[in-house]
Amino acid sequence: MMSKYTIGIDFGTLSGRAVVVDNQNGAELAAAAADYPHGVLDEQLPQNIALGHDWALQHPNDYIHVLQTAVPEAVRAAGLSKADIIGISIDFTACTMLPVSADNVPLCLKEEWTDNPHSWVKLWKHHAAQPHANRLNEVLEQKRPDVLARYGGKLSSEWMIAKIMQIVEEAPEVYEQADQFLEAADWVTSQLTGEIKKNSCTAGYKAIWHKREGYLDKETLKTLSPKMENLYETKLRGEIYPQGTKAGELTSDMAEAMELPEGIAVAVGNVDAHVSVPAMGVTEEKKLVMSMGTSICHILLGKEEQTVEGMCGVVEDGVIPGYYGYEAGQSAVGDIFSWFVENYIPEKYELEARDQGISIHELLENKASQLQPGETGLVALDWMNGNRSVLVDTDLTGMILGMTLATKPEEVYRALIEATAFGTYKIVKSFTKQGVPIDALYANGGLSYKNKMLIQIYSDVTNKPIYIAESKELPAVGSAMFASVAAGSEKGGYDSIAEAAENMARLQPEPVLPDQRRHEMYQKLYEEYERLHDYFGRGENDVMKRLKQFKSG
């Protein structure tokens, strides 16, 4: 049987990556990346209009740029016949959302709206909706505690409803003009097919949709704002389709622009972390998948629906059919290490790294790996971009405790890595405490293969084996797997994601195993982390929030 191929495209925070995958065995023939020309708009719009504190926007044409550049480049590099390509699918950061007109054009691309920041794409890490998230949580606590429980007791400012509330209150004219609010995953997919089909993953995790109960009730929505009473019938309208569903077929215009065959299957969109789960071969419970990059998204499958503190949602069939998919996360991980390296490294370290022909990160890893747990004398809180799980509070800030005049950069670097590991351990313990078991961790993303010390620390802290993805483009591979399901077996794909995972998923041969002695020391450090976590994070001392208010004036 001749191989057939699918294309997966992973839209990240700063760039998009396309990969061509062999459906028979998951082999990656070629990959290509394209940076977003406008990057993240967090200070001003392209026309120099200033943005407020905690804003993070994007330009929708950057996504089209990825389709028109990365995809043709990957296909050409793969050197295969385009006739053997049977499907395409995308994944996206979430909740990344945008208002569109009745003809499905982003409002920011229309001349009369382009100067209004609320007409632009709100990126996942747009945190300026935090006051609105606070109000949303207060209303749900009073009226729908059952709904709030499914999201770990708090809904994030990063999710859909808080972002819509911000638009309603700060730019009601944009709210009125918007025909729909779309996840970027659904909007880009609609550009491929010519029709809007919404996926169950983003609807369930980001927009308060439940497979059995539907959306949030009108009375609660009206309490949030009278303008939002009919939100789900109007601006969030449309049927919800499960993952792996065929959203449509590639249009002739997009086929020409992407140098692909017209009419190939297009799967409904997905979320980057969630699509990585089957790509790691995880199609059953007790396995926590960590997508490790600028942040970490944790995904876990369970047989039953449980309420877990700080989870970002539990959605039936949200990841793998037949399971409840749990999501948790950390708002900053790789971003923390980059922040430290970019701002606090002395010149002599830069010279040393240059002499050795290695990066600053590699130099710090080499130095920090010589240290034992506790040897730094430091413990940190990993909240430089707020806390997603389990506290769900973007107004929290980071901290490093224990520094002296003798503290070295590698010691701070290691303490920051340990802090992010403690954050993951807190999430693991939160799940297992509520009866959702975890036996092993599965890691993918840039951090999982760039920093061996980091993965060993995570294993030592959690006392779990960690299996690492073979692919460096795992979300894109996962998207390609869902594209094969959308195409179906008749076209050379598969009829279920479990079947696709069985044939296409690939892991590195050996897991990273924990060291029991180091784990015992980390237990002592974790106890200190947890004390600080609760003291600063649960309201006993709100100094972080007061300092943030002083800063913003």
C-alpha positions in Angstrom: 0.0 0.0 0.0 1.4 3.4 -1.0 1.8 6.0 1.7 -0.6 8.9 1.9 0.3 12.2 3.6 -1.3 14.8 5.7 -0.2 18.3 6.8 -0.4 19.7 10.3 0.1 23.4 11.1 0.8 24.5 14.6 0.1 28.2 15.3 2.1 29.3 18.2 2.7 32.6 20.0 5.3 34.0 17.7 5.3 31.8 14.6 3.5 29.0 12.8 5.0 25.6 11.9 3.9 23.2 9.1 4.9 19.6 8.9 4.3 16.9 6.3 3.6 13.5 7.9 3.5 10.0 6.5 0.1 8.5 7.6 1.5 4.9 7.7 4.1 5.4 10.4 4.0 9.1 11.6 7.4 9.9 10.0 8.0 13.6 9.3 9.1 14.2 5.8 9.7 17.9 6.1 8.8 20.9 8.3 8.9 24.7 7.8 8.3 27.7 10.0 7.2 31.2 9.4 7.5 34.0 12.0 4.5 36.3 12.4 5.5 39.6 10.7 3.8 41.6 13.5 4.7 39.3 16.4 2.8 40.0 19.6 1.3 43.5 19.8 1.6 44.3 23.5 2.7 48.0 23.5 1.0 49.5 20.5 -0.9 48.7 17.3 1.0 48.7 14.0 -0.3 52.3 13.4 1.4 53.4 16.7 -1.8 53.5 18.8 -0.7 52.8 22.4 -2.2 49.7 24.2 -2.9 49.5 27.9 -1.3 47.4 30.6 -1.5 43.6 30.2 -2.7 43.7 26.6 -1.6 41.2 24.0 -2.9 41.3 20.5 -2.1 39.8 17.1 -2.6 40.6 13.4 -4.9 38.0 11.6 -3.0 38.4 8.3 0.0 36.9 10.1 -1.8 33.6 10.2 -2.5 33.7 6.5 1.2 34.5 5.9 2.0 31.2 7.6 -0.4 29.2 5.4 1.0 30.8 2.2 4.7 30.5 3.1 5.4 27.6 5.6 3.1 25.1 3.9 4.4 25.4 0.3 8.0 25.3 1.7 7.3 22.1 3.7 5.6 20.4 0.8 8.5 21.3 -1.6 11.1 20.1 0.9 9.2 16.8 1.3 9.6 16.1 -2.4 6.4 14.1 -2.8 3.6 14.1 -5.3 0.9 16.6 -4.2 -1.7 14.0 -5.3 -0.8 11.9 -2.3 -1.7 14.6 0.2 -5.1 13.7 1.6 -5.8 16.2 4.4 -4.8 19.2 6.4 -5.5 20.4 9.9 -4.4 23.2 12.3 -4.0 23.7 16.0 -3.8 27.0 17.9 -3.0 28.8 21.1 -6.3 29.3 23.0 -8.2 31.3 23.9 -7.0 33.4 21.0 -10.2 35.2 19.7 -11.3 37.8 17.3 -14.5 39.7 16.3 -15.6 39.2 12.7 -18.1 40.9 10.4 -21.1 39.1 8.8 -18.8 38.2 5.8 -16.3 36.7 8.2 -13.7 39.5 7.9 -11.8 40.4 11.1 -13.0 43.9 12.2 -9.5 45.1 12.6 -9.0 44.7 8.8 -11.9 47.1 8.1 -10.8 50.8 7.9 -13.4 52.1 10.2 -12.5 49.8 13.0 -8.7 49.3 12.7 -7.8 52.0 15.2 -9.9 50.4 17.9 -7.7 47.9 19.8 -10.8 45.8 20.7 -11.3 45.0 17.0 -8.0 43.1 16.9 -7.1 39.5 17.8 -6.8 39.0 21.5 -4.0 36.5 22.1 -4.2 33.8 24.7 -2.0 35.8 27.1 -4.0 39.0 26.9 -4.6 39.6 30.6 -6.3 43.0 30.5 -9.6 41.3 31.0 -8.8 40.2 34.6 -11.3 42.6 36.3 -14.0 41.1 34.1 -12.9 37.6 34.9 -13.2 38.5 38.6 -16.8 39.6 38.1 -17.5 36.5 36.0 -16.3 34.3 38.8 -18.3 36.3 41.4 -21.5 35.9 39.4 -20.9 32.2 38.7 -20.1 31.6 42.4 -23.6 33.0 43.2 -25.6 31.6 40.4 -23.8 28.6 38.9 -21.3 27.1 41.3 -21.8 23.8 39.4 -20.4 25.4 36.3 -17.6 27.0 38.2 -16.6 23.7 39.7 -15.9 22.2 36.2 -13.3 24.9 35.8 -11.5 24.4 39.0 -13.3 27.1 40.9 -12.3 30.0 38.7 -12.4 31.0 35.1 -9.4 32.6 33.6 -9.1 36.1 32.1 -7.5 34.3 29.2 -10.7 32.5 28.2 -13.5 33.6 25.8 -16.2 35.1 28.1 -14.0 37.4 30.1 -12.5 38.8 26.9 -16.0 39.3 25.5 -17.0 41.0 28.7 -14.1 43.4 28.3 -15.3 44.3 24.8 -18.9 44.8 26.0 -17.8 47.2 28.8 -14.9 49.0 27.2 -15.9 49.1 23.5 -19.7 48.4 23.2 -19.6 49.7 19.6 -17.2 46.8 18.7 -19.5 44.3 20.5 -22.5 45.6 18.5 -20.7 45.5 15.2 -19.2 42.0 15.7 -21.3 39.4 13.9 -19.4 36.6 15.7 -16.6 36.1 18.1 -14.4 33.3 16.8 -11.5 31.3 18.2 -8.6 31.9 15.9 -8.5 28.1 15.3 -12.0 28.2 13.9 -11.4 31.4 11.9 -8.2 30.1 10.2 -10.0 26.8 9.5 -12.8 28.7 7.9 -10.3 30.4 5.6 -9.3 27.0 4.4 -12.8 25.7 3.8 -15.0 28.8 3.2 -17.3 28.0 6.0 -17.3 28.3 9.8 -17.4 25.1 11.8 -16.6 25.3 15.6 -14.6 22.7 17.4 -15.6 21.1 20.7 -12.2 21.6 22.3 -12.1 25.4 22.4 -15.9 25.6 23.0 -15.7 23.3 26.0 -12.5 24.6 27.6 -12.7 28.3 26.7 -16.3 29.2 26.1 -18.2 27.4 28.9 -19.9 24.8 26.7 -20.9 21.4 28.0 -21.6 18.4 25.8 -24.7 17.4 27.9 -25.9 20.7 29.2 -25.0 23.1 26.4 -24.0 26.7 27.1 -24.3 29.0 30.1 -28.0 29.9 30.8 -29.4 33.3 29.7 -30.2 34.5 33.1 -26.6 34.3 34.2 -25.4 35.9 31.0 -27.9 38.7 31.5 -26.5 39.3 35.0 -23.0 39.7 33.4 -24.5 42.2 31.0 -28.0 42.7 29.5 -26.2 42.9 26.1 -24.9 39.4 26.5 -28.3 37.6 27.3 -28.5 36.1 23.8 -24.7 35.8 23.3 -24.7 32.1 22.4 -27.6 32.3 20.0 -26.0 35.3 18.3 -22.3 36.1 18.5 -21.2 32.6 19.6 -23.8 30.8 17.5 -23.2 27.6 15.6 -23.1 23.9 16.0 -20.2 22.4 17.9 -18.3 19.6 16.1 -16.1 16.9 17.9 -12.4 16.7 17.2 -11.5 14.8 14.1 -14.6 15.9 12.3 -14.2 17.0 8.7 -14.8 20.7 8.6 -14.9 20.8 4.9 -12.7 20.7 1.9 -9.8 22.9 0.8 -11.1 25.7 -1.5 -9.6 26.4 -4.9 -8.2 29.8 -3.9 -6.4 28.4 -0.8 -5.2 25.3 -2.6 -3.6 27.6 -5.2 -2.1 29.9 -2.5 -0.7 26.9 -0.5 0.3 24.8 -3.6 -2.0 21.9 -2.5 -4.6 19.8 -4.2 -8.1 21.4 -4.2 -10.8 19.5 -2.2 -8.6 17.6 0.3 -10.1 17.1 3.8 -9.8 19.8 6.4 -10.4 18.8 10.0 -12.0 21.2 12.6 -9.4 23.2 14.5 -7.9 22.2 17.8 -5.8 23.5 20.7 -2.0 23.1 20.5 -1.6 21.3 23.8 -4.7 19.1 23.4 -3.7 17.9 19.9 -0.4 16.8 21.4 -2.0 14.1 23.5 -2.7 11.5 20.8 0.6 12.6 19.1 2.4 11.1 22.1 0.3 7.9 21.9 -1.7 8.8 24.9 -5.3 7.6 24.4 -6.1 6.4 28.0 -6.1 7.6 31.6 -3.3 8.0 34.2 -0.9 9.8 31.8 -0.3 13.5 32.2 0.8 15.2 29.0 2.9 18.4 29.4 3.3 20.7 26.4 6.4 22.6 27.5 7.3 25.9 25.9 6.9 29.5 26.9 4.2 28.1 29.2 3.0 24.6 30.1 -0.4 23.1 29.4 -1.2 19.9 31.2 -3.7 17.5 29.8 -5.0 14.4 31.5 -7.7 11.8 30.6 -10.2 10.4 33.1 -13.1 8.0 33.1 -15.3 10.2 35.3 -16.0 13.9 35.6 -14.4 15.2 38.8 -14.0 18.7 40.2 -10.4 19.6 40.7 -9.1 22.9 42.1 -7.5 25.1 39.5 -8.1 23.0 36.5 -8.9 25.0 33.4 -11.7 22.8 32.5 -13.0 19.2 32.1 -14.7 18.4 28.8 -16.3 15.2 27.7 -14.7 14.0 24.5 -12.6 17.2 24.5 -9.4 15.4 23.7 -10.0 11.7 23.1 -13.5 10.3 22.4 -14.8 8.3 25.4 -12.8 10.1 28.0 -13.1 13.3 30.0 -10.2 15.6 29.1 -8.8 17.6 32.0 -6.7 20.7 31.4 -4.5 22.7 33.8 -1.5 24.9 33.1 1.3 27.3 34.1 1.2 30.7 32.5 5.0 31.1 32.2 7.8 28.6 32.2 10.2 29.0 29.3 9.3 32.7 29.3 10.7 32.9 32.9 14.1 31.4 31.9 14.3 33.7 28.9 13.4 36.8 31.1 16.2 35.9 33.4 18.8 35.2 30.7 17.9 38.4 28.8 18.1 40.7 31.8 20.4 39.4 34.6 23.5 37.7 33.1 26.9 39.3 33.7 29.2 40.0 30.8 31.8 37.4 32.0 29.2 34.7 31.6 28.4 35.9 28.1 32.1 35.8 27.2 32.5 32.3 28.8 29.6 31.0 26.7 31.1 32.6 23.5 34.5 31.0 24.2 32.9 27.6 24.6 30.7 28.1 21.5 27.5 27.5 23.4 24.4 29.5 24.4 23.9 31.2 27.7 21.1 28.7 28.5 23.6 25.8 27.9 26.2 27.5 30.0 23.8 28.0 32.9 22.5 24.4 32.5 26.1 23.1 32.7 26.8 25.1 35.8 23.5 24.5 37.5 23.5 20.8 36.9 26.5 20.5 39.2 24.3 21.7 42.1 22.3 19.4 44.3 18.7 20.1 45.5 18.8 22.7 48.2 22.4 23.7 47.5 21.3 27.1 46.0 19.7 28.2 49.2 16.8 29.6 47.1 13.2 28.9 46.6 11.1 30.8 44.0 7.4 31.4 43.1 6.9 30.9 39.3 4.3 33.6 38.9 6.1 36.1 36.6 3.1 35.9 34.3 0.5 35.2 37.0 -0.8 31.8 38.1 -3.1 29.7 35.9 -3.3 26.5 38.0 -4.3 26.1 40.7 -4.9 29.6 41.9 -6.2 31.1 38.6 -5.0 34.6 39.2 -3.1 36.7 36.7 -2.6 39.5 39.3 -0.1 37.3 41.2 3.6 38.0 40.6 6.9 36.1 41.0 9.4 36.0 43.8 12.8 34.6 44.6 13.6 34.0 48.3 17.0 33.4 49.9 19.4 35.5 47.8 22.6 36.8 49.3 25.6 38.7 48.0 27.2 35.4 47.1 24.2 34.1 45.0 25.3 33.2 41.5 23.3 33.3 38.2 23.3 29.5 37.8 21.8 29.2 41.3 18.9 31.6 40.4 18.5 29.8 37.1 18.2 26.4 38.8 15.8 27.8 41.5 13.5 29.2 38.7 13.5 25.8 37.0 12.7 24.1 40.3 9.9 26.6 40.9 8.2 25.6 37.7 8.6 22.0 38.6 7.0 22.7 41.9 4.2 24.3 40.0 3.6 21.2 38.0 3.9 19.0 41.2 1.1 21.2 42.8 -1.1 20.4 39.8 -0.3 16.7 39.9 -1.2 16.6 43.6 -4.4 18.6 43.0 -5.6 15.9 40.5 -4.6 12.9 42.5 -6.2 14.3 45.7 -9.5 14.4 43.8 -9.3 10.8 42.6 -7.9 11.5 39.1 -4.9 9.1 39.0 -1.5 9.9 37.4 1.2 7.3 37.0 3.5 8.9 34.5 4.3 12.2 32.8 4.7 12.7 29.0 6.7 15.8 27.8 6.8 17.5 24.5 7.7 21.0 23.2 11.0 22.9 23.1 11.9 22.6 26.7 11.5 18.8 26.7 14.5 18.3 24.5 16.6 21.5 24.9 17.3 21.1 28.6 18.0 17.7 30.1 18.5 19.0 33.6 15.0 20.5 33.5 13.4 17.2 32.7 15.4 15.4 35.3 14.4 18.0 37.9 10.7 17.6 37.0 11.0 13.8 37.3 12.8 14.1 40.7 10.3 16.6 42.0 7.2 14.7 41.0 8.7 11.2 41.5 7.3 10.1 38.2 8.9 8.7 35.0 8.8 11.2 32.1 8.4 10.0 28.5 9.6 12.4 25.9 8.2 12.9 22.4 10.5 12.0 19.5 9.1 14.9 17.4 10.1 18.5 17.9 7.0 19.5 16.0 4.5 17.5 18.1 1.4 19.7 17.9 1.7 19.9 14.1 2.1 16.1 14.0 -1.0 15.8 16.2 -2.9 18.0 13.8 -1.7 15.9 10.9 -3.1 12.9 12.7 -6.5 14.5 13.1 -6.3 15.4 9.4 -5.9 11.7 8.6 -9.1 11.0 10.6 -11.0 13.7 8.7 -9.9 12.1 5.5 -10.9 8.7 6.6 -9.6 5.2 5.8 -11.1 5.3 2.3 -8.6 8.0 1.3 -5.7 6.4 3.1 -6.2 7.8 6.6 -7.9 6.4 9.7 -11.4 6.1 11.1 -10.5 7.1 14.7 -7.8 9.1 16.5 -7.0 6.1 18.6 -6.1 4.1 15.5 -4.1 7.0 14.1 -2.2 7.3 17.4 -1.4 3.6 17.4 0.3 3.9 14.0 1.7 7.4 13.9 2.8 8.4 17.5 6.5 8.1 18.3 8.4 8.5 21.7 12.0 8.5 22.6 13.1 4.9 23.5 13.8 5.4 27.3 12.0 7.6 29.9 13.7 9.8 32.3 13.5 8.2 35.8 13.4 9.9 39.2 16.2 9.7 41.7 14.6 8.8 45.1 17.3 10.6 47.2 16.8 13.9 45.3 13.1 13.5 45.5 13.3 13.3 49.3 15.2 16.6 49.4 12.8 18.2 46.9 9.9 17.2 49.2 11.4 19.5 51.9 11.9 22.3 49.4 8.3 21.8 48.0 6.9 22.2 51.6 8.6 25.6 51.7 7.2 26.4 48.2 3.7 25.4 49.2 3.8 27.6 52.3 4.8 30.6 50.2 2.3 29.6 47.6 -0.6 29.6 50.0 0.6 32.7 52.0 0.9 34.9 49.0 -1.6 33.2 46.7 -4.7 32.6 48.9 -5.2 36.0 50.3 -3.3 36.0 53.6 -0.9 38.6 52.2 -2.0 40.4 49.0 1.2 42.4 48.8 1.8 41.3 45.2 -1.5 42.8 44.1 -0.9 46.0 46.0 2.6 46.4 44.4 1.1 45.8 41.0 -1.5 48.5 41.7 1.2 50.9 42.7 3.1 50.1 39.5 0.1 50.8 37.3 -0.8 54.0 39.1 
